């Protein structure tokens, strides 16, 4: 099972493995508070794609396609798939928009939708 949480949300006992999927550490969040098990910088969108997207919801569908293409053959994605197959994984992200970010795309990829 894959869950999504902002880095600013409270962690909970049932989060399972917490994976930060941002290239940059979330501002103002301590490592203790974040309780990240794996900081998967290699799963973050490229800087070029991130800047192009700019968290514009109108660009999200194209962002999702481009991001999925970037992840093809990514070893970290395969590691994440294995973790998700073994138990609960919570993808942690810093974006304010909970519906239009890379963690949403990753969750879809892991769930095969």
C-alpha positions as CSV (number, residue, x, y, z in Angstrom):
1,X,0.0,0.0,0.0
2,X,1.3,3.5,-0.9
3,X,0.3,6.6,1.0
4,X,1.1,10.2,0.4
5,X,2.0,12.8,3.0
6,X,3.4,16.3,3.0
7,X,6.7,16.6,4.9
8,X,4.9,19.1,7.2
9,X,2.2,16.5,8.2
10,X,2.6,14.6,11.4
11,X,4.1,11.2,11.0
12,X,2.1,8.3,12.3
13,X,2.8,4.7,13.5
14,X,1.2,3.2,10.4
15,X,3.2,5.2,7.8
16,X,5.5,2.2,7.1
17,X,8.7,3.1,5.2
18,X,8.8,6.9,4.8
19,X,10.4,7.9,1.5
20,X,11.2,11.6,0.7
21,X,10.8,12.1,-3.0
22,X,12.1,15.7,-3.3
23,X,15.6,16.7,-4.5
24,X,15.7,19.5,-1.9
25,X,15.0,18.9,1.8
26,X,11.7,20.6,2.9
27,X,12.3,24.0,4.4
28,X,12.0,24.2,8.2
29,X,11.6,20.4,8.8
30,X,14.1,18.8,11.0
31,X,15.4,15.3,10.2
32,X,13.9,14.1,13.5
33,X,10.5,15.5,12.7
34,X,10.5,14.1,9.2
35,X,11.5,10.6,10.3
36,X,12.6,9.8,6.7
37,X,13.8,6.2,6.1
38,X,15.1,6.9,2.6
39,X,15.7,10.2,0.9
40,X,15.3,9.1,-2.7
41,X,16.7,12.1,-4.5
42,X,17.1,10.0,-7.6
43,X,13.3,9.8,-7.9
44,X,12.8,13.5,-8.0
45,X,12.0,15.2,-11.3
46,X,14.9,16.8,-13.1
47,X,15.5,20.4,-12.4
48,X,14.5,21.3,-15.9
49,X,11.2,19.5,-15.7
50,X,10.5,20.9,-12.2
51,X,11.1,24.4,-13.4
52,X,8.9,23.9,-16.5
53,X,6.1,22.5,-14.4
54,X,6.2,25.2,-11.8
55,X,3.4,23.4,-9.9
56,X,0.9,24.7,-12.5
57,X,-2.1,22.4,-12.4
58,X,-2.8,23.0,-16.1
59,X,0.5,21.4,-16.9
60,X,0.1,18.4,-14.6
61,X,-0.9,15.8,-17.2
62,X,2.0,16.6,-19.4
63,X,4.3,16.8,-16.4
64,X,3.2,13.3,-15.4
65,X,4.0,12.0,-18.8
66,X,7.4,13.6,-18.9
67,X,8.2,12.6,-15.4
68,X,7.2,8.9,-16.1
69,X,9.5,9.0,-19.1
70,X,12.4,10.3,-17.0
71,X,11.9,7.4,-14.5
72,X,12.1,4.7,-17.1
73,X,14.9,2.3,-16.1
74,X,15.5,4.2,-12.8
75,X,17.0,1.8,-10.3
76,X,15.5,3.8,-7.4
77,X,12.0,3.3,-8.8
78,X,12.7,-0.5,-8.9
79,X,13.8,-0.3,-5.2
80,X,10.7,1.6,-4.4
81,X,8.5,-1.0,-6.2
82,X,10.1,-3.7,-4.1
83,X,9.5,-1.7,-0.8
84,X,5.9,-1.2,-1.8
85,X,5.5,-4.9,-2.5
86,X,6.8,-5.8,0.9
87,X,4.7,-3.4,2.9
88,X,3.3,0.0,3.4
89,X,5.2,3.0,2.0
90,X,4.5,6.6,2.6
91,X,5.8,9.0,-0.1
92,X,6.7,12.2,1.5
93,X,6.8,15.5,-0.5
94,X,7.2,19.2,0.3
95,X,4.8,20.7,-2.3
96,X,1.7,22.6,-1.0
97,X,-0.5,21.2,-3.7
98,X,-1.4,17.7,-2.6
99,X,-3.0,16.7,-6.0
100,X,-0.4,18.0,-8.5
101,X,3.1,16.8,-7.5
102,X,5.6,14.1,-8.3
103,X,4.5,11.9,-5.4
104,X,1.1,11.6,-7.0
105,X,2.7,10.5,-10.2
106,X,4.9,8.0,-8.4
107,X,1.9,6.5,-6.5
108,X,0.1,6.0,-9.8
109,X,3.1,4.3,-11.3
110,X,3.5,2.0,-8.3
111,X,-0.2,1.1,-8.4
112,X,-0.1,0.6,-12.1
113,X,-2.7,3.2,-13.1
